[in-house]
Amino acid sequence: MQWSATTAYFCVFFFVFTPAIWSAEKEAPKPGPATYIGNEVCKACHAPAFEKFSQTMMGKIFLFNARNEAEKRACESCHGPGSNHVAAGGGKGVGGMITFRKDSGESAKVQNETCLGCHQRGVQTYWEASPHASRGIACVNCHTLMEKTSDRFQLAKVGDKTPFFNKRAQTEVCGQCHLQRKAQLMRSSHMPLREGKLTCTDCHNPHGTPNPSSLKQTTVNDNCYTCHTERRGPFLYEHPPVFESCVNCHEPHGSINDRLLKVTDPRLCTQCHTPISGHPSNPRGRTSVFFFNRSCTNCHSQVHGSNHPAGRFFER
């Protein structure tokens, strides 16, 4: 069968150019760069969330007392410009908005960068080098943004309201991950965290410090001295293990022994002081001076140090 030139040209056009035209028609136009649209547009769809946010400390600043252009953007300061989100009809994950839900798909680093845009001084100075940051913890794992929970710090987990409400809330937040420490606080001898008189942040800075274990002070002892000032010294006669570290003898989070001791006395003392100088070798014998009352400290009462001229053995 003979093909005319016209038929040949038609076939070439149909099979070569028509698919390109169809694909061009099917492709949706790519949205341009997103722009800021203002809080009122956000409020029109997200009225309940907007109302809750307005009651938080951050909401009161951003919506009613903004101090700079970034704060005036309010919702868009954290979620990014919303023009593409609105143009696409809204919805979860639409328009390239930054979200902070657990199922948002955003990495902790992306979410945290938004927060660090403002919170990068003071206690947050060392965040990038902190153990929490290196383990992929997000700010929203501990803090809530859109609803007022506690009077300070917008904590994500809040238990029953008590006279020490805010302090209890801090301990609950930390206890979600630090289960061993939470269990230690339930022991008979413990720091008063579960009663709400102390918080984890009295000793640690969860946002990071240049000190070991994220301690607020340079050393363990300096941390303890902020409350136990009578143990600071200086002493004429120092007890070396005390001067070295309080945790040589004490477990600060909780213990089954009196006074947060790691081991019951006198065994705590005999770890270093072997039975010599007439002291009985059996610390729990019926005739042992260790058997009653405060054991070794019946005589050596000043174990943390002594300033007495005759206090070489910490007896006075």
Rosetta silent file (secondary structure, phi, psi, omega in degrees, C-alpha in Angstrom):
SEQUENCE: MQWSATTAYFCVFFFVFTPAIWSAEKEAPKPGPATYIGNEVCKACHAPAFEKFSQTMMGKIFLFNARNEAEKRACESCHGPGSNHVAAGGGKGVGGMITFRKDSGESAKVQNETCLGCHQRGVQTYWEASPHASRGIACVNCHTLMEKTSDRFQLAKVGDKTPFFNKRAQTEVCGQCHLQRKAQLMRSSHMPLREGKLTCTDCHNPHGTPNPSSLKQTTVNDNCYTCHTERRGPFLYEHPPVFESCVNCHEPHGSINDRLLKVTDPRLCTQCHTPISGHPSNPRGRTSVFFFNRSCTNCHSQVHGSNHPAGRFFER
SCORE:     score description
SCORE:     0.000 S_00000001
   1 L     0.000  134.827 -177.908    0.000    0.000    0.000 S_00000001
   2 L   -86.806  133.761  176.331    1.351    3.421   -0.966 S_00000001
   3 L  -101.159  128.472  177.579    1.554    6.120    1.748 S_00000001
   4 L   -77.255  162.148  178.986    1.092    9.708    0.608 S_00000001
   5 H   -63.011  -35.897 -179.077    3.354   12.437    1.909 S_00000001
   6 H   -65.679  -43.610  179.505    0.415   14.044    3.767 S_00000001
   7 H   -63.156  -39.270  179.664   -0.403   10.819    5.588 S_00000001
   8 H   -63.291  -45.218  179.127    3.223   10.380    6.583 S_00000001
   9 H   -62.594  -38.059 -179.327    3.437   13.913    8.027 S_00000001
  10 H   -64.206  -43.822  179.732    0.200   13.368    9.959 S_00000001
  11 H   -62.044  -42.724  179.114    1.500   10.169   11.518 S_00000001
  12 H   -61.893  -44.784 -178.424    4.750   11.829   12.556 S_00000001
  13 H   -64.483  -41.708 -175.241    2.883   14.736   14.141 S_00000001
  14 H   -66.350  -45.664 -174.080    0.375   12.469   15.907 S_00000001
  15 H   -84.293  -20.233 -176.630    2.864   10.061   17.466 S_00000001
  16 H   -98.147  -48.847 -171.394    5.642   12.548   18.252 S_00000001
  17 L   -93.153  -29.693 -176.350    4.016   15.812   19.275 S_00000001
  18 H   -62.701  -45.627  177.735    0.611   14.791   20.645 S_00000001
  19 H   -57.943  -37.376  178.984    1.945   12.932   23.773 S_00000001
  20 H   -63.420  -39.221  179.957    4.056   15.968   24.656 S_00000001
  21 H   -67.086  -43.207  179.590    0.975   18.197   24.405 S_00000001
  22 H   -62.665  -43.274 -179.083   -1.083   15.845   26.591 S_00000001
  23 H   -64.259  -35.433  178.189    1.642   15.610   29.252 S_00000001
  24 H   -66.252  -36.107  179.570    1.921   19.386   29.313 S_00000001
  25 H   -70.744  -33.543 -177.457   -1.809   19.664   29.880 S_00000001
  26 H   -75.401  -31.142 -177.128   -1.734   17.090   32.714 S_00000001
  27 L   -69.400  125.078  177.430    1.148   18.731   34.600 S_00000001
  28 L   -75.839  144.954  178.458   -0.117   21.155   37.222 S_00000001
  29 L   -62.479  134.643 -179.573    1.654   24.485   37.290 S_00000001
  30 L   -72.431  133.679  179.860    4.355   24.583   39.939 S_00000001
  31 L   -67.192  147.239  177.829    3.597   27.062   42.722 S_00000001
  32 L   -78.289 -176.674  178.597    5.867   30.053   43.011 S_00000001
  33 L   -58.357  136.318 -179.092    7.759   31.067   46.151 S_00000001
  34 L   -69.885  148.284  178.993    5.447   31.267   49.153 S_00000001
  35 L  -126.240  162.328 -179.607    4.646   34.666   50.608 S_00000001
  36 L   -78.602  139.198 -174.938    3.322   35.850   53.958 S_00000001
  37 L  -118.693  -12.771  176.932   -0.444   36.282   54.157 S_00000001
  38 L    98.712  156.612 -174.124   -1.059   37.456   57.713 S_00000001
  39 H   -67.856  -32.098 -175.693   -2.604   36.027   60.883 S_00000001
  40 H   -63.233  -33.566  178.123   -6.219   36.801   59.993 S_00000001
  41 H   -67.487  -40.841  177.589   -6.112   34.342   57.123 S_00000001
  42 H   -63.036  -43.053 -177.349   -4.805   31.634   59.471 S_00000001
  43 H   -62.855  -32.402 -177.604   -7.481   32.455   62.031 S_00000001
  44 H   -58.698  -35.522 -179.541  -10.277   32.044   59.460 S_00000001
  45 H  -100.704  -34.666 -173.235   -9.618   28.293   59.232 S_00000001
  46 L  -109.179   49.038 -175.496   -7.803   27.542   62.486 S_00000001
  47 H   -60.861  -47.058 -179.904   -9.963   29.508   64.926 S_00000001
  48 H   -61.756  -44.574  179.256   -9.844   27.014   67.869 S_00000001
  49 H   -65.705  -38.167  179.629   -6.070   26.601   67.648 S_00000001
  50 H   -62.633  -41.582 -179.249   -5.636   30.350   67.227 S_00000001
  51 H   -65.495  -42.846  178.352   -7.669   31.004   70.382 S_00000001
  52 H   -64.623  -42.163 -179.587   -5.639   28.520   72.439 S_00000001
  53 H   -62.673  -35.156 -177.889   -2.364   29.927   71.127 S_00000001
  54 L   -66.023  -15.984  179.102   -3.397   33.459   72.091 S_00000001
  55 L   -90.956   -9.099  179.086   -3.478   32.363   75.762 S_00000001
  56 L   -82.985  163.737  178.181    0.143   31.194   75.804 S_00000001
  57 H   -60.343  -44.704 -179.778    3.073   33.413   76.699 S_00000001
  58 H   -65.956  -39.003  178.943    4.417   33.268   73.149 S_00000001
  59 H   -64.345  -39.671  179.945    0.970   33.972   71.704 S_00000001
  60 H   -64.938  -35.322  178.576    0.484   37.039   73.881 S_00000001
  61 H   -73.295  -51.784 -174.905    3.813   38.420   72.702 S_00000001
  62 H   -64.490  -41.226 -172.181    3.440   37.577   69.014 S_00000001
  63 H   -87.298  -30.114 -172.183   -0.198   38.619   68.607 S_00000001
  64 H  -122.476  -19.725 -176.516   -0.459   41.615   70.922 S_00000001
  65 L  -139.772   45.271 -177.456    3.026   42.858   71.859 S_00000001
  66 L   -61.083  139.266 -176.525    5.345   41.962   68.974 S_00000001
  67 L  -104.286  -11.766  178.614    8.830   43.420   69.327 S_00000001
  68 L  -155.173  179.015 -175.655   10.107   42.933   65.778 S_00000001
  69 H   -65.522  -36.936 -179.795    8.992   41.965   62.284 S_00000001
  70 H   -62.834  -41.799 -179.858    9.527   38.242   62.850 S_00000001
  71 H   -70.053  -30.540  179.225    7.235   38.253   65.877 S_00000001
  72 H   -65.270  -25.040  178.453    4.578   40.235   64.015 S_00000001
  73 L   -72.349  -19.131  175.797    4.214   37.337   61.577 S_00000001
  74 L    51.580 -106.472 -176.352    3.055   35.197   64.537 S_00000001
  75 H   -53.176  -43.606 -174.862    1.815   31.894   63.019 S_00000001
  76 H   -77.354   -9.614  174.963    4.065   32.267   59.987 S_00000001
  77 H   -65.312  -34.760 -177.914    7.100   32.970   62.170 S_00000001
  78 H  -101.353  -39.965 -174.381    7.188   29.258   63.021 S_00000001
  79 H   -89.443   -9.942 -178.903    5.221   27.568   60.232 S_00000001
  80 L    88.774  168.705 -179.391    6.642   29.609   57.356 S_00000001
  81 L   -60.164  138.717 -169.863    4.832   31.711   54.696 S_00000001
  82 L  -108.686   11.955 -176.229    1.362   30.350   54.029 S_00000001
  83 H   -62.766  -42.775 -179.842    0.319   31.571   50.564 S_00000001
  84 H   -68.450  -33.185  177.490    0.882   28.199   48.872 S_00000001
  85 H   -63.583  -43.602 -179.708   -0.939   26.416   51.691 S_00000001
  86 H   -70.819  -42.548 -178.255   -4.003   28.620   51.187 S_00000001
  87 H   -62.711  -30.379 -179.627   -3.862   28.455   47.380 S_00000001
  88 L   -85.151    0.700  177.911   -3.851   24.645   47.535 S_00000001
  89 L    91.846    7.956  179.023   -6.972   24.613   49.685 S_00000001
  90 L    75.229 -170.671 -178.460   -5.279   23.857   53.006 S_00000001
  91 L   109.682  158.588 -179.362   -4.982   20.486   54.673 S_00000001
  92 L   -65.948  133.131  176.834   -2.257   18.591   56.510 S_00000001
  93 L    73.307   13.305 -177.217    1.059   18.515   54.694 S_00000001
  94 L  -104.076  136.081  172.841   -0.150   20.873   51.960 S_00000001
  95 L    86.487    9.986  175.061    1.749   23.934   50.789 S_00000001
  96 L    72.911   23.152  179.004    5.154   23.240   52.307 S_00000001
  97 L   -74.877  145.328  173.729    4.294   24.425   55.807 S_00000001
  98 L   -83.239  124.125 -179.650    6.575   23.439   58.690 S_00000001
  99 L  -120.554  162.427 -172.731    4.556   21.462   61.226 S_00000001
 100 L  -123.558   17.476  175.234    5.370   20.167   64.693 S_00000001
 101 L   -72.182  157.822  178.839    3.087   17.152   65.032 S_00000001
 102 L   -65.489  -29.738 -178.779    4.638   13.804   65.905 S_00000001
 103 L  -102.070   21.769 -175.286    3.411   12.397   62.584 S_00000001
 104 L   -73.594  -23.855 -176.135    4.376   15.438   60.531 S_00000001
 105 L    87.892   -9.238  177.692    7.371   13.785   58.876 S_00000001
 106 L   -74.279  140.249  177.149    9.579   16.762   59.722 S_00000001
 107 L   -73.222  158.011  178.054   12.936   15.855   61.215 S_00000001
 108 H   -60.584  -34.841 -178.923   13.800   17.044   64.720 S_00000001
 109 H   -64.380  -43.541  179.873   16.581   19.167   63.235 S_00000001
 110 H   -64.655  -44.136  179.446   14.175   21.053   60.940 S_00000001
 111 H   -63.790  -43.030 -177.124   11.705   21.629   63.764 S_00000001
 112 H   -68.114  -33.007  178.856   14.422   22.724   66.174 S_00000001
 113 H   -60.256  -34.408  177.073   15.945   25.181   63.705 S_00000001
 114 H   -63.715  -45.146  179.958   12.668   27.087   63.781 S_00000001
 115 H   -66.206  -41.404 -177.334   12.817   27.357   67.569 S_00000001
 116 H   -68.601  -13.080  174.056   16.512   28.236   67.579 S_00000001
 117 L   -57.999  -30.393  177.649   15.755   31.210   65.358 S_00000001
 118 L  -112.705  -40.647 -172.799   14.714   32.966   68.578 S_00000001
 119 L   -97.363   74.917 -179.656   15.853   30.709   71.414 S_00000001
 120 L  -130.247   15.154  177.297   19.603   30.525   70.903 S_00000001
 121 L  -123.323 -179.913  176.874   20.914   32.473   73.874 S_00000001
 122 H    60.652 -128.392 -175.861   20.980   32.006   77.622 S_00000001
 123 H   -69.392  -15.919  179.301   20.225   28.446   78.701 S_00000001
 124 H   -91.773    4.399 -173.953   19.940   27.325   75.057 S_00000001
 125 L   -55.520  -41.061 -174.091   23.475   28.470   74.153 S_00000001
 126 L   -98.748   19.603 -175.301   24.957   24.957   74.168 S_00000001
 127 H   -57.483  -45.701 -174.927   21.998   23.158   72.576 S_00000001
 128 H   -60.126  -26.528 -179.278   23.834   22.066   69.421 S_00000001
 129 H  -101.861    8.940 -175.320   26.466   20.275   71.531 S_00000001
 130 L   -82.540  155.462  175.685   24.015   18.815   74.048 S_00000001
 131 H   -60.152  -35.620 -179.604   23.272   15.088   74.491 S_00000001
 132 H   -65.300  -41.921  179.409   19.597   15.719   73.731 S_00000001
 133 H   -65.833  -40.986 -178.105   20.362   17.355   70.390 S_00000001
 134 H   -68.679  -18.940  179.107   22.761   14.570   69.375 S_00000001
 135 L   -98.522   10.498  174.756   20.043   11.988   70.094 S_00000001
 136 L    75.121   27.009  177.343   17.496   13.653   67.851 S_00000001
 137 L   -79.589  133.249  178.540   15.273   15.080   70.589 S_00000001
 138 L   -95.423  153.564  177.252   12.935   17.801   69.348 S_00000001
 139 H   -56.228  -37.620 -176.446   11.912   20.850   71.348 S_00000001
 140 H   -75.185   -4.763  171.843    8.287   19.717   71.045 S_00000001
 141 H   -71.188  -26.032 -178.209    9.110   16.454   72.830 S_00000001
 142 L  -113.608  -27.408 -176.265    9.331   18.480   76.031 S_00000001
 143 E  -116.221  148.571  174.665    7.451   21.699   75.241 S_00000001
 144 L  -108.548  135.736 -174.423    3.955   22.392   73.919 S_00000001
 145 L   -96.162  -43.942 -164.021    3.486   25.340   71.568 S_00000001
 146 L   -94.527   -0.142 -177.546   -0.189   25.810   70.809 S_00000001
 147 L  -147.236  137.169  179.490   -1.815   25.430   74.222 S_00000001
 148 L   -71.586  124.322 -179.829   -1.020   26.765   77.661 S_00000001
 149 L  -115.321  -52.832  178.757   -0.038   23.904   79.938 S_00000001
 150 L  -126.253  158.760 -177.071    2.156   25.292   82.723 S_00000001
 151 L   -66.475  -22.584  178.756    2.829   28.845   83.855 S_00000001
 152 L  -133.398  143.146  170.143    6.474   28.479   82.868 S_00000001
 153 L    74.040   -2.846  177.292    8.269   26.638   80.098 S_00000001
 154 L    46.826   57.106 -174.380    5.122   25.366   78.303 S_00000001
 155 E   -73.980  144.687 -171.865    5.856   21.799   79.385 S_00000001
 156 L   -78.823  -25.225 -177.133    4.411   18.973   77.332 S_00000001
 157 L  -123.817  119.798 -176.823    3.463   16.645   80.180 S_00000001
 158 L  -130.310  126.056  179.617    1.555   17.972   83.152 S_00000001
 159 L   -92.362 -150.370 -178.286    0.128   15.864   85.956 S_00000001
 160 L   -65.363  143.749  178.663   -2.246   16.741   88.770 S_00000001
 161 L   -73.229  130.445  179.617   -2.203   20.340   89.935 S_00000001
 162 L  -136.012  172.526  174.054   -0.487   20.715   93.305 S_00000001
 163 L   -57.154  -23.898  178.744    1.013   23.624   95.268 S_00000001
 164 L  -110.520   41.648 -170.165    4.245   22.705   93.475 S_00000001
 165 H   -52.581  -53.606 -175.524    2.510   22.241   90.126 S_00000001
 166 H   -64.821  -37.890 -178.605    5.189   23.600   87.777 S_00000001
 167 H   -70.769  -37.610  175.487    8.029   21.792   89.499 S_00000001
 168 H   -62.452  -38.709 -178.043    6.192   18.474   89.437 S_00000001
 169 H   -62.512  -38.978  178.503    5.567   18.971   85.717 S_00000001
 170 H   -61.163  -45.467 -179.194    9.286   19.291   84.998 S_00000001
 171 H   -63.309  -37.618  178.824   10.049   16.026   86.747 S_00000001
 172 H   -64.705  -39.180 -179.986    7.277   14.264   84.819 S_00000001
 173 H   -64.086  -47.568 -179.452    8.692   15.455   81.493 S_00000001
 174 H   -65.531  -35.586 -177.429   12.199   14.206   82.281 S_00000001
 175 H   -67.259  -14.082  177.750   10.829   10.935   83.670 S_00000001
 176 L   -63.085  -34.268 -179.281    9.391   10.001   80.269 S_00000001
 177 L  -107.250  -40.893 -174.740   12.876    9.058   79.050 S_00000001
 178 L   -88.610   72.213 -173.120   15.016    8.824   82.181 S_00000001
 179 H   -69.542  -34.642  179.636   13.221    5.846   83.663 S_00000001
 180 H   -64.317  -43.473  179.443   16.090    4.713   85.886 S_00000001
 181 H   -67.420  -36.362  177.381   16.270    8.103   87.570 S_00000001
 182 H   -62.653  -39.921  178.103   12.499    8.161   87.917 S_00000001
 183 H   -66.925  -38.359  179.338   12.652    4.802   89.700 S_00000001
 184 H   -63.457  -32.793  179.329   15.416    6.038   92.018 S_00000001
 185 L   -67.377  -16.430  179.203   13.229    8.944   93.081 S_00000001
 186 L   -87.272   -2.258 -179.746   10.714    6.408   94.398 S_00000001
 187 L   -74.724  164.272 -172.968   13.203    5.005   96.904 S_00000001
 188 L   -61.994  -39.874  177.215   12.855    5.685  100.622 S_00000001
 189 E  -103.817  115.302 -173.300   15.753    8.136  100.720 S_00000001
 190 L  -153.728  157.450  169.827   15.424   10.631   97.883 S_00000001
 191 L   -68.491  148.865 -173.158   15.705   14.248   96.906 S_00000001
 192 L   -78.137   52.312  177.639   12.284   15.957   97.213 S_00000001
 193 L   -79.065  -42.328 -177.572   11.573   16.021   93.477 S_00000001
 194 L   -69.447  -19.625  173.478    8.424   13.952   93.560 S_00000001
 195 L   -83.945  -10.391  177.195    7.097   16.294   96.248 S_00000001
 196 L    87.489   10.996  179.906    7.782   19.217   93.924 S_00000001
 197 L   -86.268  -20.219  174.990   10.291   21.040   96.129 S_00000001
 198 L  -131.739  163.942  174.134   13.135   20.491   93.651 S_00000001
 199 L  -132.745  163.969  176.296   13.295   19.917   89.914 S_00000001
 200 H   -57.942  -34.986 -176.003   15.753   18.237   87.590 S_00000001
 201 H   -77.765   -1.939  171.201   16.685   21.666   86.241 S_00000001
 202 H   -71.601  -25.818  179.855   17.916   22.787   89.665 S_00000001
 203 L  -112.348  -34.205 -175.205   20.990   20.636   88.978 S_00000001
 204 E  -115.648  151.235  170.496   20.934   20.004   85.202 S_00000001
 205 L  -110.133  106.549 -175.432   20.408   22.162   82.140 S_00000001
 206 L   -64.884  -15.282  179.772   18.573   19.957   79.608 S_00000001
 207 L   -87.519   -1.288  174.496   19.571   22.309   76.788 S_00000001
 208 L   108.132  145.153  174.469   23.241   21.525   77.334 S_00000001
 209 L  -144.897  167.509  175.189   26.259   22.841   79.223 S_00000001
 210 L   -81.409    7.631 -175.774   30.041   22.489   78.856 S_00000001
 211 L  -103.221  159.183  179.692   30.026   20.438   82.080 S_00000001
 212 H   -63.548  146.044  178.176   29.675   16.651   82.554 S_00000001
 213 H    57.652   26.486 -179.990   26.119   15.247   82.741 S_00000001
 214 H    55.169   33.348  177.900   24.749   18.642   81.679 S_00000001
 215 E   -68.343  146.995 -179.911   25.352   19.960   85.199 S_00000001
 216 L   -74.173  -32.187  178.527   24.674   23.644   85.718 S_00000001
 217 L   -99.755  168.740 -173.413   27.855   24.055   87.776 S_00000001
 218 L   -65.455  -38.939 -178.096   31.373   23.078   86.785 S_00000001
 219 L  -129.307  168.564  176.473   31.646   20.060   89.091 S_00000001
 220 H   -59.784  -45.605 -177.678   29.360   17.752   91.051 S_00000001
 221 H   -62.216  -43.049  179.091   30.474   19.340   94.321 S_00000001
 222 H   -61.732  -34.765  175.945   29.796   22.877   93.121 S_00000001
 223 H   -62.780  -45.990 -178.623   26.317   21.730   92.152 S_00000001
 224 H   -66.830  -35.491 -176.799   25.712   20.299   95.634 S_00000001
 225 H   -67.515  -17.823  178.502   27.141   23.365   97.355 S_00000001
 226 L   -61.744  -26.399  175.050   24.431   25.579   95.880 S_00000001
 227 L  -108.976  -45.208 -174.853   22.134   24.078   98.546 S_00000001
 228 L   -92.881   65.676 -173.586   24.496   22.384  101.008 S_00000001
 229 H   -65.950  -26.173 -178.211   26.646   25.429  101.667 S_00000001
 230 H   -68.799  -14.396 -179.652   27.796   24.142  105.074 S_00000001
 231 H   -92.989   -4.984 -174.163   29.736   21.386  103.292 S_00000001
 232 L   -68.198  -38.166 -173.868   31.750   23.747  101.089 S_00000001
 233 L    86.895 -155.650    5.274   34.538   24.534  103.549 S_00000001
 234 L   -73.514  153.157 -179.031   37.381   25.377  103.432 S_00000001
 235 L  -115.418  148.073  175.277   38.311   22.974  106.205 S_00000001
 236 L   -65.579  -42.086  176.047   41.477   22.671  108.237 S_00000001
 237 E  -117.856  113.641 -178.311   41.193   18.888  107.900 S_00000001
 238 L   -99.201  143.986  175.460   39.641   17.736  104.637 S_00000001
 239 L   -92.470  109.857 -170.422   38.241   14.286  103.959 S_00000001
 240 H   -50.726  -47.297 -178.984   39.760   13.426  100.527 S_00000001
 241 H   -64.961  -28.655  177.272   36.816   11.479   99.014 S_00000001
 242 H   -70.387  -44.371 -179.838   34.432   14.264  100.043 S_00000001
 243 H   -64.637  -31.887 -178.819   36.648   16.918   98.521 S_00000001
 244 H   -72.033  -52.293 -179.371   36.926   14.853   95.326 S_00000001
 245 L  -167.977  133.912  177.635   33.210   14.228   94.702 S_00000001
 246 H   -62.093  -30.947 -175.867   30.030   13.968   96.736 S_00000001
 247 H   -76.943    0.493  169.973   28.898   11.017   94.606 S_00000001
 248 H   -64.025  -30.802 -177.827   31.744    8.888   95.991 S_00000001
 249 L  -115.953  -29.020 -172.927   29.444    8.307   98.949 S_00000001
 250 E  -111.481  147.178  170.438   25.993    9.579   97.931 S_00000001
 251 L  -106.026  103.430 -168.823   23.531    8.662   95.181 S_00000001
 252 L   -64.765  -22.861 -175.902   21.866   12.032   94.480 S_00000001
 253 L   -87.889  -20.689  179.403   18.723   10.690   92.776 S_00000001
 254 L   152.620  146.693 -177.333   17.691    8.239   95.487 S_00000001
 255 E  -148.734  159.842  174.993   18.868    5.345   97.620 S_00000001
 256 L   -86.771   -3.345 -179.816   17.516    2.617   99.875 S_00000001
 257 L  -104.297  157.076  178.880   20.006    3.735  102.540 S_00000001
 258 H   -59.894  150.611  173.353   19.768    6.690  104.903 S_00000001
 259 H    57.793   30.504  177.654   21.132   10.063  103.790 S_00000001
 260 H    59.613   25.087 -179.309   21.294    8.963  100.143 S_00000001
 261 E   -70.307  142.780  179.019   24.297    6.762  100.913 S_00000001
 262 L   -69.263  -37.427  179.388   25.348    4.363   98.159 S_00000001
 263 L  -131.900  145.088 -179.927   26.112    1.602  100.662 S_00000001
 264 L   -63.007  142.602  174.729   24.865    1.251  104.225 S_00000001
 265 L   -78.921  148.041   11.414   27.281    2.356  106.884 S_00000001
 266 L   -88.886    0.946 -175.271   29.682    1.156  108.186 S_00000001
 267 H   -63.114  -27.980  176.643   30.339   -0.760  104.958 S_00000001
 268 H   -61.254  -43.195 -178.123   30.571    2.519  103.080 S_00000001
 269 H   -72.249  -39.012 -176.462   33.465    3.568  105.310 S_00000001
 270 H   -74.067   -3.940  170.990   35.193    0.191  105.324 S_00000001
 271 L   -64.830  -30.001  177.414   35.481    0.293  101.538 S_00000001
 272 L  -109.751  -40.339 -174.478   38.438    2.594  102.183 S_00000001
 273 L   -96.986   98.294  178.716   39.144    2.224  105.903 S_00000001
 274 L   -70.034  153.234 -177.093   40.146   -1.357  106.646 S_00000001
 275 L   -64.043  102.813  178.112   39.654   -2.537  110.255 S_00000001
 276 L  -138.636  178.052  175.059   42.757   -1.303  112.053 S_00000001
 277 L    55.527   38.980  174.798   43.643    0.562  115.224 S_00000001
 278 L    85.194   -3.716  177.220   41.462   -1.597  117.424 S_00000001
 279 L   -72.926  136.816 -178.310   38.280   -1.271  115.367 S_00000001
 280 L   -65.551  146.882 -178.120   36.420   -4.621  115.203 S_00000001
 281 L   -81.154  -20.962  178.396   36.565   -6.484  111.922 S_00000001
 282 L   -97.421  104.639 -172.950   32.923   -7.589  112.129 S_00000001
 283 L   -70.237  -15.228 -177.812   30.885   -4.432  111.542 S_00000001
 284 L  -119.159   20.943  177.207   27.605   -6.029  112.651 S_00000001
 285 L   -68.288  158.449 -176.005   28.681   -8.044  115.646 S_00000001
 286 L   -65.344  -28.480 -179.808   26.612   -7.766  118.821 S_00000001
 287 L   -99.983    8.334 -175.776   29.444   -6.104  120.706 S_00000001
 288 L   -77.296  140.653  175.987   30.548   -3.910  117.807 S_00000001
 289 L   -69.436  -13.610  179.387   30.579   -0.145  118.221 S_00000001
 290 L   -82.897   -9.336 -166.274   29.220   -0.040  114.664 S_00000001
 291 L   -74.413  -25.966 -171.182   26.048   -1.889  115.592 S_00000001
 292 L  -118.830  161.971  173.103   23.985    0.962  116.999 S_00000001
 293 L    53.924 -122.824 -171.472   22.878    4.467  116.153 S_00000001
 294 L  -101.682   20.575  173.341   24.947    6.183  113.420 S_00000001
 295 H    58.655 -126.907 -176.068   27.738    3.637  113.179 S_00000001
 296 H   -57.563  -35.397 -176.395   31.130    5.211  112.362 S_00000001
 297 H   -76.903    1.072  168.909   29.711    8.694  112.749 S_00000001
 298 H   -58.357  -37.271 -179.965   28.940    7.987  116.398 S_00000001
 299 L  -106.694  -46.208 -176.466   32.523    9.100  116.917 S_00000001
 300 L   -92.954   73.526 -170.648   33.629   10.567  113.594 S_00000001
 301 L   -77.043  -22.001 -175.789   30.776   13.032  113.321 S_00000001
 302 L  -103.292   56.060 -173.530   32.490   15.568  111.053 S_00000001
 303 L   -66.920  -18.156 -179.757   33.089   13.293  108.062 S_00000001
 304 L   -85.358  -10.310  179.081   32.766   16.150  105.572 S_00000001
 305 L   140.845  154.225 -177.231   35.667   18.046  107.156 S_00000001
 306 E  -136.136  143.429  174.753   36.728   19.673  110.390 S_00000001
 307 L  -108.666    6.722 -179.434   38.108   23.060  111.410 S_00000001
 308 L   -78.698  138.199  179.189   38.875   21.985  114.959 S_00000001
 309 L   -57.773  -27.577  178.655   42.602   21.940  115.868 S_00000001
 310 L  -104.798   25.591 -175.774   42.094   18.417  117.242 S_00000001
 311 L   -97.151   28.373 -177.417   39.828   17.330  114.377 S_00000001
 312 L   -59.131  -36.840 -179.487   42.357   15.238  112.527 S_00000001
 313 L  -101.510   18.796  174.632   40.121   12.170  112.795 S_00000001
 314 L    58.702   34.338  179.179   36.944   14.174  112.246 S_00000001
 315 L   -91.504  -11.659  179.732   35.738   13.561  115.799 S_00000001
 316 L  -156.242    0.000    0.000   34.955   17.209  116.460 S_00000001
